[in-house]
Structures are given as C-alpha cells and as structure tokens.
C-alpha cells in the first residue's frame, strides 16, 4: 500500500492547531477532543476524516452507508451487503458467515484502509454529513443513513464505552456528557440532522432510515433499501422468497450467533482493539426503559423535541 506518511504528518500538525478540550470519559483515553467543522473528535478519528476529505474520490456507482455510532451500523452493513451480492452468494456461501459485516462493507474510517479504494464501492462512515469528502457530494452517488432513537442509542453506546474504559463512568455522568455533546463519538443531534436535511434536499441521492422502522417492518424497509441502492427485488425474487431470505439471514439473532461475531477483535488503532462480540448486545427497541430514570428520559426527550421537531423529524417518544 502506498505510503501517505507525509500527508498524515501535515494533518497531525493541523489538528494540533484546532480548539481542544479534555476528555471527561474516565479512563477512556488520555487524548483530548479537537473541534472540527462543528464536531468534537478524538485525534485518531479526526486524522482519518481529514485524510478522506483530502484523498477520497467517489464515483456515481458508489454506495455510502452512514450511521451515528451504535445507530445500527452492523445491521445496515449486513443488509446492504446481502442485497448487493445476492446474485453471487446465498446464506450458505456469504462472506458474512466468516467475516464481520464491517469487513464485508469497507469501513472508510479505519487507518488500515487509507489507500484509494476500487470502484464501484460499498463503503461505510460514521462521519457527519458536513465532513463527508466533497467528492461524495459532487459524484451523485447513493448515501444511505440510518439513525436510532437517542435513548436506546445512548444506552448501547454507554455499554460499549464501559467495555473499553479502564475506569467506569456512571450512567448519570454519561447522560450529562451525552446531553452536553461531549460524547467520544460526537454530537448525536447534529449528526442526525445533517443527514435528515440532506435527505429533504436531495431525496434521490440520500435515503434516511430509522432503526425502529427497520425493526417494525423489516421486509418493506429492505425492499425500500434495495430499490434506492439500485438493486431492486424483482417480482419473481419476491415470489421465490429472496427478500425473506435476506431478512432472516441478516437477523440480529442469526448474526450474533455466528462464530465470527463471537470471537476475535477489530484493531481500530495499535492501542485500541475491540472484541467482535461487542458489536452485538441486544439490538432491541425500548431497551432504555431498563436503564434510565424518568428524569434521564425526560432530559433526552426534551432536547430531541427541541432539536428535531422544527425540521419535521419525530420519534414516538414514550412518556
């Protein structure tokens, strides 16, 4: 792979000039956050975003999947990959049987994947819309975004971070950080709104999905996803049960029980390794009710309504 050390060094120098603040997630890392284009990032995350902005070249045939962290990334990746490759693989031969969905769908933010990818591409970002490489927006390629109700996303994110931290962060502390936009994975509400607004402005290029809709009506949502990506199911395929085959194969329980998703790890950086089983916890809608107090729930709901309602984006928020 071609070396880009010179470019990376320049990027690292740029990062040092940005506004910074301490990371208040105990034991998560000694690295500070840096402010860039309205979002606070860890330096290793920002480094890759900047590199992609400088080097990534998108093509009209590309498909980019985007999610906030713990917003259904693993499931969306698996569904998209199974849809796009259904003429080549089935439930007995799919690479998803032996590889993480993060590996089957190219993770465009990993340091090990800084080489210029081949096209057509099926790739994934956690990157906010405002920080996507300009070539993605200019190319007219398809962007699929899936978000998740913030209380469930928060609980899932909290469990994930607890597993990586040397010191535990209480639920009360974590809620405060999440609501103050001090999460290690960026500002949830701004992240969602960026893609929501884009989907209103460019509906032929940006598809906005909700995790909860995908859970409630998976068959319909999978057909919608396939149509948007340019891989629609034919009437014959529907009759043959191919939509159901994709849905069943990519179900949370089926993927979670595969050996590849129970063992091994992903090397995010030299210092940070994430166990594969951490990508599968519960995947349920409404799990927040088992963790959050009434006060916590109301705090997140209040912010959500304040930030989303004026843009026509709503959730069925329990009271």
C-alpha positions as CSV (number, residue, x, y, z in Angstrom):
1,X,0.0,0.0,0.0
2,X,1.3,3.4,-1.0
3,X,2.7,5.4,1.9
4,X,1.0,8.6,2.9
5,X,3.1,9.4,5.9
6,X,4.0,12.9,4.7
7,X,0.3,13.8,4.2
8,X,-0.6,12.3,7.6
9,X,2.1,14.3,9.4
10,X,0.7,17.5,7.9
11,X,-2.8,16.5,9.0
12,X,-1.5,15.8,12.6
13,X,0.1,19.3,12.6
14,X,-3.2,20.8,11.5
15,X,-5.1,19.0,14.3
16,X,-2.8,20.5,16.9
17,X,-3.9,24.0,15.9
18,X,-7.6,23.3,16.5
19,X,-9.5,24.2,19.7
20,X,-9.3,21.3,22.2
21,X,-10.8,20.2,25.5
22,X,-10.1,17.4,27.9
23,X,-11.9,14.0,27.6
24,X,-14.2,13.6,30.6
25,X,-14.8,9.9,30.0
26,X,-12.7,8.4,32.8
27,X,-10.1,6.1,31.6
28,X,-11.3,6.1,28.0
29,X,-8.2,7.8,26.8
30,X,-5.7,10.5,27.7
31,X,-6.2,12.1,24.4
32,X,-8.2,15.4,24.2
33,X,-11.1,16.2,21.9
34,X,-10.5,18.6,19.0
35,X,-13.2,20.8,17.4
36,X,-13.5,20.5,13.6
37,X,-16.5,21.6,11.5
38,X,-18.8,21.8,14.5
39,X,-18.0,18.4,16.0
40,X,-15.6,17.3,18.7
41,X,-13.3,14.4,17.8
42,X,-10.5,12.2,19.1
43,X,-7.3,12.9,17.1
44,X,-7.2,9.4,15.6
45,X,-10.8,9.8,14.4
46,X,-10.2,13.3,13.0
47,X,-7.0,12.2,11.3
48,X,-8.9,9.8,9.2
49,X,-11.7,12.2,8.4
50,X,-9.2,14.8,7.2
51,X,-7.4,12.2,5.2
52,X,-10.6,11.0,3.5
53,X,-11.5,14.7,2.7
54,X,-8.2,15.2,1.0
55,X,-7.9,11.9,-0.9
56,X,-11.2,10.0,-1.3
57,X,-12.5,10.0,-4.8
58,X,-16.1,8.9,-5.1
59,X,-17.9,7.7,-8.3
60,X,-21.6,7.8,-9.2
61,X,-21.8,4.0,-8.9
62,X,-20.6,4.0,-5.2
63,X,-22.9,3.4,-2.3
64,X,-22.0,5.0,1.1
65,X,-23.7,3.8,4.3
66,X,-23.6,6.2,7.2
67,X,-24.8,5.9,10.9
68,X,-24.1,7.6,14.2
69,X,-22.1,5.3,16.4
70,X,-24.3,2.5,17.8
71,X,-27.0,3.5,15.4
72,X,-27.5,0.1,13.8
73,X,-24.2,0.1,11.8
74,X,-23.6,-3.6,11.9
75,X,-27.2,-4.5,10.8
76,X,-27.3,-1.9,8.0
77,X,-23.9,-3.1,6.7
78,X,-25.0,-6.7,6.7
79,X,-28.4,-6.0,5.0
80,X,-26.8,-3.8,2.3
81,X,-24.0,-6.3,1.6
82,X,-26.5,-9.2,1.3
83,X,-28.8,-7.2,-1.0
84,X,-26.0,-6.1,-3.3
85,X,-24.3,-9.5,-3.5
86,X,-27.4,-11.8,-3.6
87,X,-26.7,-12.9,-7.2
88,X,-23.2,-14.1,-6.1
89,X,-23.8,-15.5,-2.6
90,X,-26.6,-17.1,-0.6
91,X,-27.0,-18.0,3.1
92,X,-24.6,-20.9,2.7
93,X,-21.8,-19.1,0.9
94,X,-22.0,-15.5,2.1
95,X,-18.7,-13.9,3.4
96,X,-20.9,-12.7,6.3
97,X,-20.6,-16.3,7.6
98,X,-16.9,-15.9,8.2
99,X,-16.3,-12.1,8.3
100,X,-17.7,-9.2,10.2
101,X,-20.1,-7.0,8.3
102,X,-17.6,-4.2,9.0
103,X,-15.1,-6.2,6.8
104,X,-17.6,-7.1,4.1
105,X,-18.6,-3.4,3.8
106,X,-15.5,-1.3,3.5
107,X,-15.0,0.9,6.7
108,X,-13.7,4.1,5.2
109,X,-12.6,5.5,8.5
110,X,-10.1,2.8,9.5
111,X,-6.4,3.7,9.4
112,X,-5.6,0.5,7.6
113,X,-7.8,1.5,4.7
114,X,-6.3,4.8,3.7
115,X,-5.4,3.6,0.2
116,X,-7.7,4.8,-2.6
117,X,-10.4,2.2,-3.0
118,X,-11.6,0.4,-6.1
119,X,-14.9,1.3,-7.7
120,X,-17.8,0.5,-7.5
121,X,-17.6,0.8,-3.8
122,X,-19.9,-0.2,-0.9
123,X,-18.5,1.7,2.0
124,X,-19.4,2.9,5.4
125,X,-18.8,6.1,7.5
126,X,-19.7,7.4,11.0
127,X,-18.6,10.8,9.6
128,X,-21.1,13.7,9.9
129,X,-22.6,14.9,6.7
130,X,-20.8,18.3,6.9
131,X,-17.5,16.5,7.0
132,X,-18.0,14.0,4.2
133,X,-15.4,14.2,1.4
134,X,-16.6,16.7,-1.2
135,X,-16.2,14.2,-4.0
136,X,-19.1,12.1,-2.4
137,X,-21.4,15.1,-2.6
138,X,-20.3,16.0,-6.1
139,X,-20.4,12.5,-7.6
140,X,-24.2,11.9,-7.1
141,X,-23.5,8.5,-5.5
142,X,-26.1,7.0,-3.2
143,X,-25.9,7.8,0.5
144,X,-27.9,5.6,3.0
145,X,-28.2,6.9,6.5
146,X,-29.8,5.0,9.4
147,X,-30.3,6.6,12.8
148,X,-31.7,5.3,16.1
149,X,-33.8,6.8,18.8
150,X,-31.4,8.6,21.1
151,X,-32.2,6.9,24.4
152,X,-31.6,3.4,23.0
153,X,-28.5,4.7,21.2
154,X,-27.2,6.2,24.4
155,X,-27.6,3.0,26.4
156,X,-25.9,1.0,23.7
157,X,-23.1,3.5,23.4
158,X,-22.6,3.6,27.2
159,X,-22.3,-0.2,27.4
160,X,-19.8,-0.1,24.5
161,X,-17.6,2.6,26.1
162,X,-17.7,0.8,29.5
163,X,-16.2,-2.2,27.9
164,X,-13.3,-0.1,26.6
165,X,-12.6,2.0,29.7
166,X,-10.2,1.3,32.5
167,X,-12.4,3.2,34.9
168,X,-16.2,3.0,34.8
169,X,-18.4,6.1,34.0
170,X,-21.7,6.1,35.9
171,X,-24.9,6.3,33.9
172,X,-25.5,9.8,35.5
173,X,-22.1,11.1,34.3
174,X,-22.6,9.6,30.9
175,X,-26.0,11.1,30.4
176,X,-24.6,14.5,31.2
177,X,-21.8,14.1,28.7
178,X,-24.1,12.9,26.0
179,X,-26.5,15.8,26.5
180,X,-23.7,18.3,26.6
181,X,-22.4,17.0,23.3
182,X,-19.2,15.7,25.0
183,X,-19.6,12.1,23.8
184,X,-16.4,10.5,22.4
185,X,-18.4,9.8,19.2
186,X,-19.7,13.3,18.5
187,X,-22.9,15.3,18.8
188,X,-25.8,12.9,18.2
189,X,-28.5,15.5,17.3
190,X,-26.3,17.5,14.8
191,X,-25.2,14.2,13.3
192,X,-28.7,13.1,12.6
193,X,-30.0,16.5,11.5
194,X,-27.2,16.8,8.9
195,X,-28.3,13.7,7.0
196,X,-32.0,14.4,7.6
197,X,-31.7,17.9,6.0
198,X,-29.7,16.4,3.1
199,X,-32.4,13.7,2.5
200,X,-35.0,16.5,2.2
201,X,-32.9,18.5,-0.2
202,X,-31.5,15.5,-2.2
203,X,-34.0,12.7,-1.9
204,X,-32.7,10.8,-5.0
205,X,-29.2,10.7,-3.5
206,X,-29.8,10.5,0.3
207,X,-32.0,7.9,1.9
208,X,-32.9,8.4,5.6
209,X,-33.9,5.3,7.5
210,X,-34.9,4.8,11.2
211,X,-33.7,1.7,13.1
212,X,-37.1,1.4,14.7
213,X,-38.9,1.3,11.3
214,X,-36.4,-1.3,10.2
215,X,-37.3,-3.4,13.2
216,X,-41.1,-2.9,12.8
217,X,-41.4,-3.6,9.1
218,X,-38.1,-5.2,8.0
219,X,-39.4,-6.7,4.8
220,X,-40.8,-3.4,3.5
221,X,-37.7,-1.4,4.6
222,X,-35.3,-3.9,3.0
223,X,-37.2,-3.6,-0.3
224,X,-37.0,0.2,0.0
225,X,-33.3,0.0,0.7
226,X,-32.7,-2.3,-2.3
227,X,-34.7,-0.1,-4.6
228,X,-32.8,3.0,-3.6
229,X,-29.4,1.4,-3.9
230,X,-30.2,0.3,-7.5
231,X,-30.6,-3.4,-6.7
232,X,-34.4,-3.8,-6.6
233,X,-36.0,-7.2,-6.0
234,X,-38.0,-8.4,-9.0
235,X,-41.5,-9.8,-8.6
236,X,-40.0,-13.2,-9.3
237,X,-37.5,-12.8,-6.5
238,X,-40.2,-11.8,-4.1
239,X,-42.3,-14.8,-5.0
240,X,-39.2,-17.0,-4.5
241,X,-38.8,-15.6,-1.0
242,X,-35.4,-13.9,-1.6
243,X,-36.4,-10.8,0.4
244,X,-37.3,-13.0,3.4
245,X,-34.0,-14.9,2.9
246,X,-32.0,-11.7,3.2
247,X,-34.1,-10.6,6.3
248,X,-33.7,-14.0,8.0
249,X,-30.0,-14.3,7.3
250,X,-29.3,-10.8,8.5
251,X,-31.4,-11.0,11.6
252,X,-29.8,-9.9,14.8
253,X,-30.0,-13.4,16.4
254,X,-28.6,-15.2,13.4
255,X,-25.6,-12.8,13.0
256,X,-24.9,-12.7,16.7
257,X,-24.7,-16.5,16.9
258,X,-22.2,-16.8,14.1
259,X,-18.8,-17.8,15.4
260,X,-17.0,-14.9,13.7
261,X,-19.2,-12.5,15.7
262,X,-18.5,-14.2,19.0
263,X,-14.7,-14.4,18.8
264,X,-11.8,-12.3,17.6
265,X,-11.4,-8.5,17.5
266,X,-11.1,-5.4,15.4
267,X,-7.9,-3.4,15.6
268,X,-9.0,0.3,15.4
269,X,-5.6,1.6,16.4
270,X,-2.4,0.0,17.7
271,X,-3.6,0.7,21.2
272,X,-7.4,0.1,20.7
273,X,-8.8,-3.4,20.0
274,X,-12.5,-4.0,20.0
275,X,-13.8,-7.5,20.6
276,X,-16.2,-8.7,17.8
277,X,-18.9,-9.7,20.3
278,X,-19.2,-6.0,21.4
279,X,-21.0,-5.3,18.2
280,X,-23.9,-7.4,19.3
281,X,-25.6,-6.6,22.6
282,X,-29.4,-6.7,22.5
283,X,-30.5,-4.7,19.5
284,X,-34.0,-4.1,20.9
285,X,-36.2,-1.1,20.6
286,X,-37.1,0.4,24.0
287,X,-34.3,-1.2,26.0
288,X,-33.6,2.2,27.5
289,X,-36.6,1.6,29.8
290,X,-34.5,-1.0,31.7
291,X,-31.8,1.6,32.5
292,X,-32.9,5.2,32.5
293,X,-34.7,7.1,35.3
294,X,-37.7,9.3,34.5
295,X,-35.5,12.3,34.8
296,X,-32.9,10.9,32.4
297,X,-35.6,10.0,29.9
298,X,-37.2,13.5,30.1
299,X,-33.9,15.2,29.7
300,X,-33.1,13.4,26.4
301,X,-36.6,13.7,25.1
302,X,-36.7,17.4,25.8
303,X,-33.5,18.0,23.7
304,X,-34.7,15.7,21.0
305,X,-38.0,17.6,20.6
306,X,-36.3,21.0,20.7
307,X,-33.7,20.0,18.1
308,X,-35.8,17.8,15.7
309,X,-39.4,19.0,15.7
310,X,-38.9,22.2,13.8
311,X,-37.3,20.2,11.0
312,X,-40.2,17.7,10.8
313,X,-38.2,14.8,12.3
314,X,-40.1,13.0,15.1
315,X,-39.9,9.8,17.2
316,X,-42.7,8.1,19.1
317,X,-41.4,9.2,22.5
318,X,-42.8,7.3,25.5
319,X,-44.0,9.5,28.4
